[in-house]
Structures are given as C-alpha cells and as structure tokens.
Amino acid sequence: MEISVLKRKSKPMRSFDKTEWKYYDREHFGRVISWDTRIYYLKAYEGKEIVGTMELKVEAGVGFIKTLIVKYSNQRKGTGKILMLEAENIIKKQNGHKIFLTTGKYWDAVKFYLALGFKQTGEMRNHYFHVNFIEMSKFI
C-alpha cells in the first residue's frame, strides 16, 4: 500500500467518497444522508469600513463558527452580536438545530458567548499553540 498527500481532493477521490459513504450512512443513520455543506462569509460594515467578519460552515443541521473577528475599536458596540444573530438565521433557514464554536478557555470572548446563550460542551487541553480551548454550543 502507498499513501499520497494531495493539496486538493481529486475527482476519483470524490467519486470514491460518494460511493463508500453510503454504506456508513446506512450503518450509522439507517439511511443515505445528503451531506450538503455550505460556507458563508459574513461582513459587517459601517459606511465603507469593515467592522467585523465571520466564517460560518453549515453542515447536516449544524452551524460551526470558524472565525468571528470584530474590529478592536468596535468591540462592545453590538457588532459581534449582530453577526452571531445573522449566523443563527442562516442556520435556521436550512432547518438547522445547533450552532457551535471553539474559543480560548480563559478569553474574554467566553463571557460574550455565555451571554448569547451558549454553554461549554467540551474542553481541548493544550490545543492551538499549547493554549487550552473550549467548545461552546447552543441549540437554536
């Protein structure tokens, strides 16, 4: 057996995955599942100035906030909350039921997410750059 490392998934790999996943879908879910994945890039702006961005992935009824960045001077002015609410709306429009994210365990952002109704649902010790992270989620 040999292993190849590729920068992109090839057409034969996509075909293989499509064929083989059906067996595992039936085993795990009792039916073939459509794993539609959509990526959204949200931008908050005032005039022509960007004041916040978000990357959101929605898959199988679950939204994942990959990044949420608010301009430092715009923090605590509602920008992050508006972006999060828009993410929830996008997920709901796709019949989604849950949203989750990861953040540093001791970061100020934890208070922000708790205020929005998120709960800590996991812990990742010694994670990115050896910092402790947590998973936070919310049913919507």
SVG drawing of the C-alpha trace seen along z (x, -y; Angstrom):
<svg xmlns="http://www.w3.org/2000/svg" viewBox="-36 -56 40 58">
<polyline fill="none" stroke="black" stroke-width="0.4" points="0.0,0.0 1.2,-3.5 -0.1,-6.9 -0.3,-10.1 -0.6,-13.5 -2.5,-15.9 -3.3,-19.6 -6.8,-19.1 -9.3,-16.2 -9.1,-14.6 -12.2,-13.6 -11.5,-9.8 -11.3,-10.5 -14.7,-12.4 -16.2,-9.5 -14.8,-7.0 -16.1,-9.0 -19.6,-9.4 -19.8,-5.6 -18.4,-4.4 -20.1,-6.9 -23.4,-5.4 -22.5,-2.2 -21.5,-4.2 -24.6,-6.4 -26.8,-3.3 -24.8,-1.8 -24.9,-5.0 -28.1,-6.7 -30.2,-3.9 -30.4,-5.7 -28.2,-7.5 -27.7,-11.1 -27.1,-14.2 -24.1,-15.9 -24.7,-19.3 -22.0,-21.7 -22.2,-25.4 -19.6,-28.0 -20.7,-31.6 -18.5,-34.7 -20.3,-37.5 -19.1,-41.1 -20.3,-43.9 -19.6,-47.4 -20.3,-51.0 -20.2,-53.1 -17.3,-51.7 -15.4,-50.4 -15.4,-46.7 -16.0,-46.4 -16.5,-42.7 -16.2,-39.4 -17.3,-35.8 -16.8,-32.5 -19.7,-30.1 -19.9,-26.5 -23.3,-24.8 -23.5,-21.0 -26.1,-18.4 -28.2,-20.9 -25.2,-22.2 -23.5,-25.6 -19.8,-26.0 -18.4,-29.4 -14.9,-29.1 -14.0,-32.7 -15.6,-35.8 -13.5,-39.0 -14.7,-42.4 -12.6,-45.5 -10.9,-46.1 -12.3,-49.7 -15.8,-48.4 -15.9,-45.8 -18.9,-46.0 -20.9,-48.0 -23.1,-45.1 -21.2,-44.1 -20.4,-40.6 -24.0,-40.0 -25.4,-41.1 -23.1,-38.8 -24.0,-35.9 -27.7,-36.5 -27.3,-36.6 -25.4,-33.2 -28.3,-31.7 -30.8,-33.0 -28.8,-31.4 -28.7,-28.1 -32.4,-28.2 -33.2,-28.8 -31.5,-25.5 -33.6,-23.7 -30.6,-23.7 -30.8,-23.0 -27.4,-23.8 -24.5,-26.2 -21.1,-25.7 -17.6,-27.2 -14.3,-27.0 -12.5,-29.7 -9.8,-30.1 -10.8,-28.8 -9.8,-32.0 -10.5,-34.6 -12.9,-37.4 -15.0,-36.1 -16.3,-33.3 -18.4,-35.8 -19.8,-37.1 -20.8,-33.7 -22.4,-32.8 -24.4,-36.0 -25.7,-34.8 -26.9,-31.5 -24.0,-29.3 -22.9,-26.5 -19.5,-24.9 -19.8,-21.4 -16.2,-20.4 -12.6,-21.1 -9.4,-20.8 -6.4,-21.0 -3.0,-22.0 -4.7,-22.8 -3.6,-25.6 -0.2,-26.9 -0.5,-24.9 -3.4,-27.0 -6.5,-25.4 -9.6,-25.8 -13.2,-25.0 -16.1,-24.1 -19.3,-26.1 -22.7,-25.2 -26.3,-26.3 -29.4,-24.7 -31.4,-27.1"/>
</svg>
